[in-house]
Amino acid sequence: MRARDKAAVSALRTTLAALDNAEAVPVDETELRDSALEYSPVGVGVTEAERCELSERSVADVVRAEVAERLDAAAQLTAPAHADRAARLRAEAAVLLRFLDSPGTA
């Protein structure tokens, strides 16, 4: 990363964002539509919700999904003009695969 590996940085940033999204608490839309403003909770921290905790298997599943997304996108970029973008997507997938192949990963 110190060598400014752009593919690694990009892959890790987007995967961390995907993991962050996976930890989000689902919001029930009917709950949002049915509540009137005057019945809204008031005060510091009343709208805070504890985030979901992902298991190691769930984290690996999110990383696998990110790898698959990149490889699928690279496969669709068949025009010669997109060769650089396809190569970058494959490099990002390779970075993520290293984390899946490391010991201790489901």
C-alpha positions, 0 to 999 in steps of 0.5 A: 500500500505504501507503493501507492498500489491504486488497485489495492486501495480501490479494492479495499476501500469499496470492500470496506464500504460493502462490509459497512453496509452489510453491518447496517441495521435494516430499516422498516419502511412502514415504520418510517411512513406511519410515524407522525412528526409529533410522535418522533423520539427526541433527545441525544442518541434516541435514533442510534441503533447498534450495528449488526455484527458479521460473522467471519463467514458473512465477511468472507461472503461479502468479499467473495461477492465483491470479487465476483462483481469485479470479475463479471464487470471485467468479463463484460469489458471486451472492447480493446478500448476498455482493456486497461479498465478490465485489467484493473478490475482483475487486479482488484479481484486478485487483491481481494482473493489474497484475503480469502486465501489467507489462513483463518478465513472461512 
